[in-house]
Amino acid sequence: MKADYLNKFQGTLISVAIGDTLGHPFEGRLRSDIYSRFNKFEEFIQNNKSLFTTYTDDTQLTIHTAEALIQGGGFNFNNFIREYVKWLDDPPIGPGYGCLSSIQKLKYGIPWEKAASNSGGNGTAMRVAPIGLFYCKDLEDLKINAIRSSIITHSHPAASAGAVVIARAIAYLIERGSEMHFSIEDFFNVLISFISGSDMEIWEEFIEILKKIRRNLDLSVEAGLIKFSQVGVKSPYFIEQFLGKAFVHPYTLSTVACAIFIFLKKMKSSFKESIFELSTAGGDSDTIGAIGGSLVGAYYGLNKIPEDLIKLVKNYKKILQLAESLYEKFKEKY
């Protein structure tokens, strides 16, 4: 079955925004606290729509990433820097320190090489979806430009590794879907081989984390989140009070690990079940909703996403149009 690229482009970008919007009210809360508020999340959304009125910096920066790619017909440092600086006028919603501080420096003309924060935070994995879409036919350029898009604001190799893995996962999922054969073993083999051979210790550590996820897919979502919510986090950033609890850390490897784990656990259920689990994971819930949302969106495509969830997103028509414009540029190039 041939992939419907427009369907996948639109599904991916709108799903980033859905996961971000649904997760935003729960940012910084334990999963157990979130689930104490409702019996059925769908009913909770219907009865509390005032809580779900906006997405955050995750979607904002994803939009600016897509805009930069459209302007340049691909990656261009100047376009990316200009778009990220424009984000400061949106204004930013719930920004992470790494992104905000770096982009503020860019605004005042500091070169990106000096402006980038030495942060391993998830701020680059959360915005990388358009690169995974645009470069899905050119995997060498996908890796190069996922890294380039990351180092503009985050010089830490963990941030680059997370961006590369999510971009590659999206490119893989575009060619597959809920009605096609999907091999979990092949999925992991692709991701692991894609980041193998690096001389960066953290990339090798990430490979071991991916292997650990593969071995533990029999765990429940709750147990998996407890196991992976702070995976890879070192002192002094490890949060002792959340040891043994489901609270996804904003460190890139932890967030990406949890997003991949939940995606693989729930992908055979439905888009709705998948996005609900992601956005209520606990901890950095808006970002795991956005990153995991990019995976389920690429897997299911727009035509499998319930209309009520699409319409929940602020400016959803503009996001769908943006995805179509990105697709048109993709068609021109490939």
N, C-alpha and C positions, 0 to 999 in steps of 0.2 A: 504494500500500500504506500503510495507516494505521499510525502508529508505536505500538508497545507501550511505553507510558511506564514502567510498573512494571519491565519487562525492562531498559529503558535506565537507569532510576534505580539499580537494583541492580547492573547491569553497570558503571556508571561508578564508584560508590563502592568496590565490591570490587576493581576494577581499579587504582584509586589505591593500595590496600593491597598488591596483588600486586606492582606495579612498585616500590613502596617497599621491600617485604620482600626482593625479589630484588636490588635495587640496594644495599641497606644494607651488605653485606659488602665492597663494592668502592668505597665512598666514599673519595675522595682518591687513587685510583689511575689511572694512565694506561690508556687503552683497550688499548694494546699489552701492558701488564703483565697486565691481566685475561685477555686471550685467550691468553696464554702458559700459563695454568693448565689449559686444557682444549681438547679437540678438538670436543666436542659439549656445549653448555651444559646441555641437558636431562639428559644422563648425569651431569654434574657436580652438578646439583641433587639427583638421586636418591642419589648417593654421598656427599653432604655436607650432609644435611638439618640437621645441627646448626648450620650457618652461617646458615640461613634461618628463624630461630625468632621473629623480631619485625619489626614495622614501626618507623618512627621518628616524629619530631615531625610530619612531613608528613601522615601518616594520623591521628595524634592530633588535630591541629588541624582537619583536615577533618571528623572526627567531632564536635568541639565546634562547628564552624560549622553542621553539620546540626542538632545539638541546639538551637542558638540559634534557627534558623529555625523549627523545629517548635514551640518554646515560644511564639514570638511570632506564628506564622502568617505569617511574613515577617520582614523586617529590623527589628531594634530595637537601638539602641546599648547599652542596659543589659543586654539578654540576651547580646549578643555579648561585652561586657566581662566579665560574670559567668562565661560559659563559658570564655573564654580564661584567666581567673584560675584557674578550676578545673583547667586543664591543668597548672598548677604542682604539683598534688598527684598527678598520674598515676603517676610523675613524668615530666618531659620526657625523651625519648630522642633524643640527638644534636641538640639545639636549635641554631638559628642565633642569633648574638648580637643581631641586630636584634629578633627576636621576643621572646627571653628578657628582654632588658633592658627593653623597653617594657612587657611584661606584668608584670614584677616591680614596676615603678612603678605600674601600674594597681592592683595588689594593695594598695599602701599609700595608695590614695586620690588619687593624682595624676591630674588630668583627662587624658583621652586626647590632647587637643590639645597638652599639654606632655609627655606620656609617650612619644609616638611618636618613633621613631628616624628620623633623616634617612638612611635606608638604601634603596638601590635593589636590595636583595637579593631573592631569589626566594621569600621566606617567605610572601608573600600569594597569589601565583599557585598555590602548591602546595596551598592550602587552599580555593580558591575554587569547586571543583567543585559543591558543593551549591547555590550561588547560580546557576550556569549551569543547573542542573536546575530549581530551583524557579521561576525567572523566565523560563523558555524561551518562555513565551507573552506576555511583557510586556518587550520589549527596552529600553524606556526605563528601566523600573525595574531591569532587569538591569544596565545601565551604572551607574546611580546607586548601587546597592547593592554592586556589585563594588568601586567606588571607596570607599564608606563602610567596607566590611569591611577594605579595605587600609589606609586612613589611621589606623585605630585603633592600628596598630603601626608603620607605615612611611609617613612623610610625603613621601618622595621620589616624584616623578611617574613614574619608571620602574616602580616597584612597582605603582602603580595601573594603568598601561598594560598590564603583563603580566597582571594579574588580569582586566582588562576583555577582553582578547583571548582568554584561555583560557575565560572564562565564555561569551563569544559563540560561540566554536568549539564548545563543548559543546552549546549551544542549537541550533546549526546541525546538528550530527551526530545529535542525538536524532531528528530528522525524516528521517534518512537511514540507510543501513546497507549491509552487505556484499552484500545481495541487491537493492539499488536503484541507480539511476543516480547516479553521483557525479561532479560536475564540479569539477576542481581549480581551474579558472579562476574559477568561481563562488564557491568557498570563499574564495579570496584576495580577490576583489572585495568579498565580504561583510565580511571582517575589516578590510580597508583602509578601506572606506566608514564602518565603525562607529567608527573612531578618527580619521577625517578632520575637519578644521575646528576642531581644538583650537588654543588659543594657546600650548600647551606645546611647546617645541622638541623635547623627548625623544619626544613622541608622533609628531611628524613624522619624526623619525629612525627610529622603529619602523616607520613606513610604508615607508621606503626599505629597511629590513632585510627586511620581508616581500616586497617586490618582488624583492629580490636572491635570496631563497630560491626564489621562483617561477621565476626565470631559471636556477637551478642545480640543478634536480631531476634532471638527467641525471647528476650526480656520484654516485659510490658513497657508501654510508653513511660509510665511513672518511674519504673526501675531504671530504664535506660537514661532518662533525664538525670536521675540521681547519680548515675555512674559517669555521665559525660558532661554534666553542666559546668564543671571546672577543669576538664581534662586539659593538660598542658600548661595550666596556670602555675607559675612559680611564686615563691615568697619574694617580695612582700605583698603581692597582688592577690594571692589566694585568700578567700574570705572564710575564715574558720567557722563563723556562726552558721554558715550555710552548708557545712559538711554533712553529707547524708540527707540533703534536702534538694528538691527540684527548684533550682534558681540559676538560670542560664547566665553565665559570666559574659561580659562584653569583650573578652579576649577572642580574637578571630578564630583560633582553632577550636575553642569550646563551642562558640556559636554555630560555626559551620558543621561541626560534628553532630550537634543536637538537631540541626535542620535536616541533615542527611538522614539521621536515624529516624526521625519522625516521618519524613517523606517516605522512606522505604517501608515503615511499619503500616502506614495508612493508605498508600497509593492505590491499592486494590479495592479500597472501600468506595470513596467518592471524593470529588473535589471538596465538597462541603466539610466532610469529616476531617480531611487532611488539613484544611486551612484553620478549622476550629482548634485542632490539637496544637498546631504551630503557634497560633496567636495567644493561647492560654498556657504556654509552656512554663511561664514564670521567669522572673529576672528580667533580662533584656527582651521582653516579649514583643515589642513592636519590631525589633530588628530580626528576631528569629521568624516572626511572621512575614517580614519582607523577603528575607533570604530564602526561607522555605517556600514562600509564596512564588518566588521565581521558578523554583523546581516544579511545583505542582501545576503552575500555569503553563510551563513548557511541556509538561507531560499530557495534560488534559486539553489544552487549547481553549480558545474563547467559547467555542460552541458547547462546551461541557460545564461552563461556569454559570450558576444560577443568576438570573437577571436581578433578583433582589439584592444580591451581594455586589453586583456591578454597580447598581444605582445607589448603593450605600456610600460609594466613594465620591468625594468632592471632585468636581471637574472631570468626571469619568469620561465624558465625550471627548474632551481635549486629550486625555491620555490615550484613548483608542485611536484618535486621529494622529497623534504623535507616533504611535506604534506603526500605523499605516505608512506614514512618511518615512520612517526608518526602513520599513520593508521595501519601499520604492527605491531608496538609495542602495539597499542590498541588491535588488534586482538589477540596477544599473551596473553595479560592480561585478556581479557574478552571473 
